[in-house]
Amino acid sequence: MVDGQKTQPNAMKYLAHSVAELQEKNVVLELECIDRVYLNAYVPKLMWEGGVAHYIRGFLGHRFASTKSVAGKTEQFVEAIMEFAQEKKLDVVRFQKGQRKDDVAKEYLGKFKGREGVLFIGVAQEKARVPRTIRKRVGGGDGKATIPWIESGSAMVNHYYFYCVDEDFGPFFIKFCSYFPYGAKLCLNGHEYLKRQLEKRGIAFKALDNGLQECADIQEAQRLANGLSAEKVDAFFRKWLRRLPHPYTAKERAAGYRYELSVLQAEFSLTQVWRRGLHGRCFFEEVIRENIDLGRAETVQLIFGRKLTKPTVAAGRCRTRIITEGVQPSIHVYYKDTHVKQYHKEGRALRTETTINNTRDFGVGRLLKNLPRLKEIGFAANRKVLEVEKVSHDCQAGAEVFEKLQKPAEVDGQHASALRFGDARVQALFCVLMMLSLQIEGFRNRQLRPLLAQYLGLSEARITGGRMSYELRRLRLHGIIERIKGTQRYRLTECGLRTAAFYSRLYGRVIRPGLSILHDPRTDKRHPLGRHMRNLERELSHYVEEKIAA
């Protein structure tokens, strides 16, 4: 059964459609949106041992820097949480080992009738990095004299989860470590934020699990999704810090002991809803079939526009997996701590999502203010993956375009030699360009050179900088690449991407293996291609003999 109807034999005709045709004609809704965001809340002044010592001695006025001095503060914070729960008549739930916290939250959310408030408080013992006091030896005398000294270490301590609902952001949670300096985490969902904004504006929509299936005004929905900024997230966090028990007093906050936010994990999604589930399923099956090698090391590094080192590859931090749960397959591409996942969602939508677990993978800082840059990287990665998937299946070059490539080009008095199909250097150039097409920020001369040498089986020294400039000019005059304005970087044109994909796929998957079969005596007689070619030769001979006899 598909979409409530029996699958008819002619429904299989969709399998013959190209990926681009399926996507262009059958996608009825497309939405880019920040998905789940997991943020770290910390006090910058207390992130190092010297800062903790200064707080205890300089601010609190103790003679020695010992964490025992803040033990009473910890007790007061926990008491404030319990008093808050009693005052608001909230359940305090101690999570059991292996229990899914989200499942517990869903039960409470189903019973919640208000627009905003705290659902319950959860308690779990988890590992945290906290400052501790040790005895450090000091010089002089017999060397046995010691003083209190602060160093950081890990400990299992209670964490308090505040599961809440916000009028603008929907369901979320904040959890506090109960041990000094009381680090916190904030988890929110961009799709929930979007749904709340649509409701406030009276825009009708039908929810997809963690997304939208239908929307009366998708352009406005996209504008609202784009409006989820770092400033709004920070203001939302401050709002709830004022409402929940706070471990630091107003005096301490005025002295600079305030929480700041940094990005621990951010998911960026592209949702494409199909007119019929069958179309989306066919699309995804074609994608898997054509892109099973999408996660080769040299390709993965280019999806994310980062150089991949040998230790990274050796450690298995760059890979692709195709996972099937039941009958639902999904593609997973990994680069270091970053993960791109693509799957068919609820039988209706194709979801492509990039999860950045370490902003340093892209040379970006962790502070929340870097969210706009992370959005660019995440959404660009989603688009690049889809673009490569479509082109890899739909690579077409018209007869006129093909003919032009076989002849020299002349543009504004500049001459460039032909890009002939059978030329080994041309094939190598196009294979390298397909790899570099996935770089978000384009590519340079020096990036093309070692890859081209590798494909041609030459040492890098054999390909000079002048030769690479010649190749770049040839590609540019033929319209395969274009220079990015104001830089020394290049990128493939739309025509160039299609042409490179067509050349490399046709040569690598049809011409070369086909000729290998036909000219190898060991396979020519056994392989179906060899038998068909002999049948063709026999039929042609009969046809010629009949014409001569006539």
C-alpha positions as CSV (number, residue, x, y, z in Angstrom):
1,M,0.0,0.0,0.0
2,V,1.3,3.5,-0.8
3,D,-0.7,6.6,0.3
4,G,-3.7,4.5,1.0
5,Q,-3.9,3.0,-2.5
6,K,-2.7,-0.2,-4.0
7,T,0.5,0.1,-6.0
8,Q,-0.4,-0.4,-9.7
9,P,2.1,-1.9,-12.1
10,N,2.3,1.4,-14.0
11,A,3.4,3.1,-10.8
12,M,6.9,1.6,-11.4
13,K,7.2,4.0,-14.4
14,Y,8.4,6.5,-11.8
15,L,11.6,4.5,-11.3
16,A,12.5,5.4,-14.9
17,H,12.3,9.1,-14.2
18,S,15.4,11.1,-13.5
19,V,16.2,12.4,-10.1
20,A,15.9,16.0,-11.3
21,E,12.5,15.3,-13.0
22,L,11.2,13.7,-9.8
23,Q,12.3,16.6,-7.6
24,E,11.3,19.4,-9.9
25,K,7.8,18.1,-10.7
26,N,6.8,16.5,-7.4
27,V,8.2,18.6,-4.5
28,V,5.3,20.7,-3.1
29,L,7.0,22.2,-0.1
30,E,10.6,23.0,0.6
31,L,11.9,24.5,3.9
32,E,15.3,25.3,5.4
33,C,15.3,25.6,9.1
34,I,17.5,25.3,12.2
35,D,16.5,22.1,13.9
36,R,17.8,21.1,17.3
37,V,20.3,23.4,19.0
38,Y,22.2,22.3,22.1
39,L,24.0,25.2,23.9
40,N,26.5,25.4,26.7
41,A,25.9,28.1,29.4
42,Y,29.0,29.0,31.3
43,V,30.5,31.8,33.4
44,P,33.7,32.9,31.5
45,K,35.4,34.2,34.6
46,L,35.1,30.8,36.3
47,M,36.3,28.6,33.4
48,W,39.9,28.4,34.7
49,E,41.4,27.6,38.1
50,G,42.9,31.1,38.5
51,G,39.4,32.6,38.0
52,V,37.9,30.4,40.6
53,A,40.7,31.3,43.0
54,H,40.1,35.0,42.4
55,Y,36.3,34.6,43.0
56,I,36.9,32.8,46.3
57,R,39.6,35.1,47.6
58,G,39.0,38.4,45.8
59,F,35.2,38.5,45.6
60,L,34.1,36.3,48.6
61,G,37.1,37.5,50.7
62,H,38.3,34.1,52.0
63,R,41.9,33.8,53.0
64,F,42.6,30.5,51.1
65,A,41.2,29.5,47.7
66,S,39.3,26.4,48.6
67,T,36.1,25.0,47.0
68,K,34.9,24.2,50.5
69,S,34.1,27.9,50.7
70,V,31.3,27.5,48.2
71,A,29.8,24.3,49.7
72,G,27.1,26.4,51.4
73,K,26.3,28.2,48.2
74,T,25.7,24.8,46.5
75,E,23.3,23.8,49.3
76,Q,21.4,27.0,48.9
77,F,21.0,26.5,45.2
78,V,19.6,23.0,45.6
79,E,17.3,24.2,48.3
80,A,16.1,27.0,46.0
81,I,15.2,24.4,43.3
82,M,13.2,22.3,45.8
83,E,11.4,25.4,47.1
84,F,10.6,26.4,43.5
85,A,9.2,22.9,42.8
86,Q,7.0,23.1,45.9
87,E,5.8,26.6,45.2
88,K,4.9,25.8,41.5
89,K,3.5,22.3,42.5
90,L,5.9,20.6,40.1
91,D,6.9,17.0,40.1
92,V,10.6,16.2,40.7
93,V,11.4,13.1,38.6
94,R,14.6,11.2,39.2
95,F,15.5,9.7,35.9
96,Q,16.4,6.0,35.9
97,K,19.5,4.6,34.1
98,G,18.7,4.0,30.5
99,Q,15.4,5.9,30.7
100,R,14.7,8.2,27.7
101,K,14.2,11.7,29.1
102,D,12.3,12.8,26.0
103,D,9.7,10.2,26.5
104,V,9.0,11.4,30.0
105,A,8.9,15.0,28.7
106,K,6.3,14.0,26.0
107,E,4.0,12.6,28.7
108,Y,4.0,15.8,30.7
109,L,3.7,17.9,27.5
110,G,0.6,16.0,26.5
111,K,-1.0,17.0,29.8
112,F,0.1,20.6,29.7
113,K,-2.8,23.0,28.8
114,G,-1.1,26.4,29.1
115,R,0.8,28.5,26.6
116,E,3.9,28.8,28.8
117,G,5.3,27.3,32.0
118,V,7.5,24.7,33.6
119,L,6.4,21.0,33.0
120,F,8.5,19.3,35.6
121,I,12.0,19.1,37.1
122,G,14.2,16.1,36.3
123,V,17.2,14.9,38.3
124,A,20.0,12.8,36.9
125,Q,23.5,12.0,38.1
126,E,25.9,12.8,35.3
127,K,29.6,13.4,34.8
128,A,30.8,17.0,34.9
129,R,34.1,18.9,34.9
130,V,34.3,20.8,38.2
131,P,37.1,22.5,40.3
132,R,38.4,20.6,43.3
133,T,40.7,21.5,46.2
134,I,43.9,19.5,46.6
135,R,46.9,20.0,49.0
136,K,49.9,21.2,47.1
137,R,53.5,20.9,48.5
138,V,55.4,24.1,48.9
139,G,59.2,24.7,49.2
140,G,61.1,25.4,52.4
141,G,61.8,23.5,55.6
142,D,61.4,19.8,55.2
143,G,59.2,20.2,52.1
144,K,56.2,18.8,53.9
145,A,54.3,22.0,54.1
146,T,51.2,22.2,51.9
147,I,48.6,24.8,50.9
148,P,45.1,24.4,49.4
149,W,45.2,24.4,45.6
150,I,42.5,24.3,43.0
151,E,42.6,22.1,39.9
152,S,39.8,20.8,37.6
153,G,38.6,17.2,37.4
154,S,35.6,15.2,36.5
155,A,33.0,14.1,39.1
156,M,29.5,12.4,39.1
157,V,27.1,15.1,40.4
158,N,23.4,15.8,40.3
159,H,22.0,17.8,37.3
160,Y,18.6,19.4,37.5
161,Y,16.6,19.5,34.3
162,F,13.9,22.2,33.9
163,Y,11.5,21.0,31.1
164,C,9.5,24.0,30.0
165,V,7.2,25.4,27.3
166,D,7.8,29.0,25.9
167,E,5.2,31.0,24.2
168,D,7.6,31.8,21.3
169,F,10.0,28.8,21.3
170,G,7.8,25.9,22.3
171,P,9.1,23.0,24.3
172,F,12.7,23.2,25.6
173,F,14.9,22.3,28.6
174,I,17.6,23.9,30.7
175,K,19.7,21.8,32.9
176,F,22.0,23.0,35.7
177,C,24.9,21.2,37.3
178,S,24.4,21.4,41.0
179,Y,28.1,21.7,41.7
180,F,30.1,25.0,41.5
181,P,30.5,26.8,39.1
182,Y,27.0,25.5,38.1
183,G,27.5,25.0,34.3
184,A,24.2,24.8,32.4
185,K,22.9,23.5,29.1
186,L,20.1,24.8,26.9
187,C,18.3,22.7,24.3
188,L,15.7,24.1,21.9
189,N,14.3,23.3,18.5
190,G,14.0,25.7,15.6
191,H,11.0,23.9,14.1
192,E,9.1,24.3,17.3
193,Y,9.9,28.0,17.2
194,L,8.6,28.2,13.7
195,K,5.3,26.5,14.6
196,R,4.7,28.9,17.4
197,Q,5.4,31.9,15.1
198,L,3.0,30.6,12.5
199,E,0.3,30.0,15.1
200,K,0.7,33.6,16.5
201,R,0.2,35.0,12.9
202,G,-2.8,32.8,12.1
203,I,-1.0,31.0,9.3
204,A,-2.5,27.5,8.8
205,F,-0.1,24.6,8.6
206,K,0.0,20.8,9.1
207,A,2.8,19.6,11.3
208,L,5.3,16.9,10.3
209,D,7.2,15.3,13.1
210,N,9.8,17.9,13.7
211,G,8.9,19.9,10.6
212,L,6.1,21.1,8.4
213,Q,4.1,18.9,5.9
214,E,1.8,21.7,4.6
215,C,1.7,25.5,5.0
216,A,-0.7,28.1,3.7
217,D,2.2,30.6,3.2
218,I,5.5,28.8,2.8
219,Q,7.3,32.0,1.8
220,E,6.4,33.6,5.1
221,A,7.3,30.4,6.9
222,Q,10.8,30.5,5.4
223,R,11.1,34.2,6.4
224,L,10.2,33.3,10.0
225,A,12.6,30.4,10.0
226,N,15.4,32.7,8.8
227,G,14.6,35.1,11.6
228,L,15.7,32.7,14.4
229,S,18.8,34.7,15.3
230,A,21.5,34.4,18.0
231,E,20.1,37.6,19.5
232,K,16.6,36.0,19.9
233,V,18.1,32.9,21.4
234,D,20.1,34.9,23.9
235,A,17.1,37.0,24.9
236,F,15.0,33.9,25.3
237,F,17.7,32.3,27.6
238,R,17.9,35.5,29.8
239,K,14.1,35.5,30.1
240,W,14.1,32.1,31.6
241,L,17.1,32.7,33.8
242,R,15.0,35.4,35.5
243,R,12.2,32.9,36.1
244,L,14.1,29.9,37.3
245,P,16.2,29.5,40.4
246,H,19.6,31.2,39.7
247,P,22.8,30.1,41.4
248,Y,24.4,33.6,41.3
249,T,23.1,36.6,43.2
250,A,22.3,39.9,41.6
251,K,25.5,41.3,43.2
252,E,27.6,38.5,41.6
253,R,26.0,39.1,38.2
254,A,26.7,42.8,38.4
255,A,30.3,42.0,39.1
256,G,30.5,40.1,35.8
257,Y,29.7,36.5,37.0
258,R,27.1,36.0,34.2
259,Y,26.3,33.2,31.9
260,E,27.3,33.2,28.3
261,L,26.2,30.8,25.6
262,S,28.3,28.7,23.2
263,V,27.3,26.1,20.6
264,L,27.8,22.5,21.5
265,Q,25.6,21.0,18.7
266,A,23.6,22.6,16.0
267,E,21.4,20.8,13.4
268,F,20.5,22.5,10.1
269,S,17.8,20.8,8.0
270,L,16.3,21.0,4.5
271,T,12.9,19.4,4.3
272,Q,11.3,18.6,0.9
273,V,7.7,17.3,1.0
274,W,6.6,15.3,-2.0
275,R,3.2,15.3,-3.7
276,R,3.0,11.5,-3.2
277,G,5.1,9.4,-1.0
278,L,5.9,7.1,-3.9
279,H,7.7,9.9,-5.7
280,G,9.9,10.6,-2.7
281,R,10.6,6.9,-2.2
282,C,11.7,6.5,-5.8
283,F,13.9,9.6,-5.6
284,F,15.7,8.3,-2.5
285,E,16.2,4.9,-4.0
286,E,17.8,6.4,-7.0
287,V,19.9,8.7,-4.8
288,I,21.2,5.7,-2.8
289,R,21.9,3.7,-6.0
290,E,23.9,6.4,-7.7
291,N,25.7,7.8,-4.6
292,I,26.8,4.8,-2.6
293,D,30.4,6.1,-2.9
294,L,29.5,9.6,-1.8
295,G,31.6,9.3,1.4
296,R,35.0,8.5,-0.1
297,A,37.6,10.4,1.9
298,E,38.5,12.8,-0.9
299,T,34.8,13.5,-1.5
300,V,33.8,14.0,2.1
301,Q,36.4,16.6,2.7
302,L,35.1,18.6,-0.2
303,I,31.5,18.4,0.9
304,F,32.5,20.4,3.9
305,G,35.2,22.5,2.2
306,R,38.0,21.3,4.6
307,K,41.4,19.7,4.1
308,L,41.4,16.1,5.3
309,T,44.6,14.9,6.9
310,K,45.9,11.4,6.9
311,P,45.5,11.0,10.7
312,T,41.8,11.9,10.3
313,V,41.3,9.3,7.6
314,A,43.3,6.7,9.6
315,A,41.2,7.3,12.7
316,G,38.0,6.6,10.7
317,R,36.7,10.1,11.2
318,C,35.7,10.4,7.6
319,R,33.2,7.8,6.3
320,T,29.8,7.0,4.8
321,R,27.2,4.6,6.1
322,I,23.9,3.4,4.6
323,I,21.7,2.2,7.5
324,T,18.4,0.5,7.1
325,E,15.9,0.4,10.0
326,G,13.1,-1.9,9.0
327,V,12.6,-0.9,5.3
328,Q,13.7,2.7,5.8
329,P,17.2,3.4,4.5
330,S,19.3,6.5,5.4
331,I,22.6,7.9,4.1
332,H,25.1,9.1,6.7
333,V,28.2,11.1,5.7
334,Y,30.8,12.0,8.4
335,Y,33.6,14.5,8.6
336,K,35.4,14.6,11.9
337,D,32.6,15.5,14.4
338,T,30.2,16.7,11.7
339,H,27.5,14.5,10.3
340,V,25.2,14.8,7.3
341,K,22.1,12.6,7.3
342,Q,19.6,12.0,4.6
343,Y,16.4,10.0,4.9
344,H,12.8,9.6,3.8
345,K,10.7,11.1,6.6
346,E,7.3,9.6,7.5
347,G,6.8,8.4,3.9
348,R,6.2,12.0,2.7
349,A,9.4,14.1,2.9
350,L,13.1,13.9,2.1
351,R,15.1,15.3,5.0
352,T,18.7,16.3,4.5
353,E,20.3,17.6,7.7
354,T,23.8,18.6,8.7
355,T,24.7,18.3,12.4
356,I,27.8,20.3,13.5
357,N,29.1,18.9,16.8
358,N,32.3,20.9,16.8
359,T,32.4,24.3,15.3
360,R,36.3,24.1,15.1
361,D,35.9,21.6,12.3
362,F,35.3,24.7,10.1
363,G,37.5,27.2,11.9
364,V,34.5,28.9,13.5
365,G,34.4,29.9,17.1
366,R,31.9,28.3,19.6
367,L,30.2,31.5,20.8
368,L,26.5,31.9,20.0
369,K,27.3,35.0,17.9
370,N,28.8,32.6,15.3
371,L,25.3,31.0,14.6
372,P,24.9,32.9,11.3
373,R,28.1,31.5,9.9
374,L,27.2,28.0,11.1
375,K,23.8,28.4,9.3
376,E,25.6,29.2,6.1
377,I,27.9,26.1,6.4
378,G,25.1,23.7,7.4
379,F,22.6,24.8,4.7
380,A,25.3,25.0,2.0
381,A,26.3,21.4,2.9
382,N,22.7,20.2,2.5
383,R,22.4,21.9,-0.9
384,K,25.7,20.7,-2.1
385,V,24.8,17.1,-1.3
386,L,21.5,17.4,-3.2
387,E,23.1,19.1,-6.1
388,V,25.8,16.4,-6.5
389,E,23.1,13.7,-6.2
390,K,21.0,15.3,-9.0
391,V,23.9,15.9,-11.3
392,S,25.4,12.5,-10.8
393,H,22.1,11.0,-12.1
394,D,21.1,13.6,-14.6
395,C,24.3,14.4,-16.3
396,Q,23.4,15.4,-19.9
397,A,25.2,17.4,-22.6
398,G,23.5,18.4,-25.8
399,A,25.0,17.6,-29.2
400,E,25.8,21.2,-29.8
401,V,27.5,21.6,-26.4
402,F,29.5,18.4,-27.0
403,E,30.6,19.5,-30.4
404,K,31.8,22.8,-29.1
405,L,33.9,21.0,-26.5
406,Q,35.7,19.0,-29.2
407,K,36.9,22.3,-30.9
408,P,39.2,25.1,-29.7
409,A,37.4,28.0,-28.0
410,E,38.0,31.7,-28.9
411,V,36.7,34.3,-26.4
412,D,37.6,38.0,-26.6
413,G,40.7,37.3,-28.5
414,Q,41.8,34.5,-26.1
415,H,42.4,31.1,-27.4
416,A,41.9,27.8,-25.6
417,S,42.4,24.2,-26.9
418,A,39.6,21.7,-27.1
419,L,38.3,19.5,-24.3
420,R,38.2,16.3,-26.3
421,F,36.3,13.4,-24.7
422,G,39.0,10.8,-25.1
423,D,41.9,12.9,-23.8
424,A,43.3,11.4,-20.5
425,R,44.2,14.9,-19.2
426,V,40.6,16.2,-19.9
427,Q,39.1,13.2,-18.1
428,A,41.4,13.7,-15.1
429,L,40.5,17.4,-15.0
430,F,36.8,16.7,-15.0
431,C,37.1,14.0,-12.3
432,V,39.0,16.5,-10.1
433,L,36.5,19.2,-10.8
434,M,33.7,16.9,-9.6
435,M,35.5,16.5,-6.3
436,L,36.2,20.3,-6.0
437,S,32.6,21.2,-6.9
438,L,31.6,20.3,-3.3
439,Q,33.8,23.0,-1.8
440,I,31.5,25.7,-0.5
441,E,34.1,28.5,-0.9
442,G,35.4,27.4,-4.3
443,F,38.9,26.2,-5.1
444,R,42.4,27.5,-6.0
445,N,45.1,26.7,-8.5
446,R,47.2,25.0,-5.8
447,Q,44.3,22.7,-4.8
448,L,43.8,21.5,-8.3
449,R,47.4,20.7,-9.0
450,P,48.2,17.8,-6.6
451,L,44.8,16.1,-7.3
452,L,45.4,16.3,-11.1
453,A,48.9,14.9,-10.7
454,Q,47.5,12.0,-8.6
455,Y,44.9,11.2,-11.3
456,L,47.5,11.3,-14.1
457,G,49.9,9.2,-12.1
458,L,52.6,11.9,-12.2
459,S,54.6,13.6,-9.5
460,E,53.4,17.0,-8.5
461,A,56.6,18.5,-9.7
462,R,55.8,17.4,-13.3
463,I,52.8,19.8,-13.4
464,T,54.0,23.4,-13.2
465,G,52.1,26.4,-12.0
466,G,52.1,27.7,-15.5
467,R,50.5,24.5,-16.8
468,M,47.8,24.7,-14.2
469,S,47.1,28.4,-15.2
470,Y,46.8,27.1,-18.8
471,E,44.3,24.4,-17.7
472,L,42.3,26.9,-15.7
473,R,42.1,29.3,-18.6
474,R,41.0,26.5,-20.9
475,L,38.3,25.5,-18.6
476,R,37.2,29.1,-18.0
477,L,37.0,30.0,-21.8
478,H,34.9,26.9,-22.4
479,G,32.5,28.0,-19.7
480,I,33.2,25.1,-17.4
481,I,34.4,27.2,-14.5
482,E,34.2,30.9,-13.5
483,R,36.3,33.0,-11.2
484,I,34.7,34.2,-8.0
485,K,34.7,38.0,-8.1
486,G,37.4,39.7,-6.0
487,T,39.2,36.4,-5.2
488,Q,41.7,33.9,-6.8
489,R,39.2,31.1,-6.3
490,Y,37.1,29.3,-9.0
491,R,33.9,27.4,-9.0
492,L,32.0,25.2,-11.6
493,T,29.3,26.8,-13.6
494,E,26.0,25.0,-13.8
495,C,26.8,23.9,-17.3
496,G,30.3,22.9,-16.2
497,L,29.0,20.7,-13.4
498,R,26.7,18.8,-15.7
499,T,29.4,18.5,-18.4
500,A,32.1,17.3,-16.0
501,A,29.7,14.7,-14.5
502,F,28.7,13.5,-17.9
503,Y,32.2,13.1,-19.2
504,S,33.6,11.4,-16.1
505,R,30.5,9.1,-15.5
506,L,30.2,8.0,-19.1
507,Y,33.9,7.4,-19.5
508,G,34.4,5.7,-16.2
509,R,31.2,3.6,-16.1
510,V,30.5,2.8,-19.8
511,I,33.5,3.4,-22.2
512,R,36.4,2.1,-20.2
513,P,34.8,-1.0,-18.6
514,G,32.9,-1.8,-21.8
515,L,36.0,-1.8,-24.0
516,S,37.9,-3.8,-21.3
517,I,35.3,-6.5,-21.5
518,L,35.2,-6.6,-25.3
519,H,39.0,-6.7,-25.7
520,D,39.7,-9.2,-23.0
521,P,39.5,-12.8,-24.4
522,R,38.8,-14.1,-20.9
523,T,35.6,-12.1,-20.5
524,D,34.4,-11.5,-24.1
525,K,32.8,-14.9,-24.5
526,R,31.3,-15.1,-21.0
527,H,29.9,-11.6,-20.5
528,P,26.5,-10.7,-21.9
529,L,28.0,-7.6,-23.6
530,G,30.3,-9.8,-25.6
531,R,27.5,-12.1,-26.7
532,H,25.3,-9.1,-27.8
533,M,28.2,-7.6,-29.7
534,R,28.8,-10.9,-31.6
535,N,25.1,-11.1,-32.3
536,L,25.2,-7.5,-33.6
537,E,28.2,-8.3,-35.9
538,R,26.4,-11.4,-37.2
539,E,23.2,-9.5,-38.0
540,L,25.1,-6.7,-39.7
541,S,27.0,-9.3,-41.8
542,H,23.7,-10.9,-42.8
543,Y,22.2,-7.5,-43.7
544,V,25.2,-6.5,-45.8
545,E,25.2,-9.9,-47.6
546,E,21.5,-9.5,-48.4
547,K,22.0,-6.0,-49.8
548,I,24.9,-7.2,-52.0
549,A,22.9,-10.2,-53.3
550,A,20.0,-7.9,-54.1
